[in-house]
Amino acid sequence: MAHRQLQSSDPLCGLSASWYIELVSSVNPTTYHPLANFSKVTFTDAVASDHNSQSYGPQGATISETVDNDTVVTFVTPGEYSVTIEYV
């Protein structure tokens, strides 16, 4: 395994957090079931820390909406240290 050192002025360079919501068919693994209406979910205490113990929340982060059958089905609201995802 090769390792390389990244250098950047961004304190969290190369670090990310992702959540995936998917339900793959057990009969046909290339088929996805429709996403259920999950109403609203809030993730609290959503924080990352760098090597200097500086805390960073999701506010200002790149946000990706969830798409189901070519339709955007979520509305994401990042807070200082929380993220709310609403099914629309």
Secondary structure, DSSP 8 states (H G I E B T S, - for coil): --------SSTTTT---------B-SS-TT-B-------EEEEES--EE-TT--EE-STTS-----EETTEE-EEEEE-SSEEEEEE-
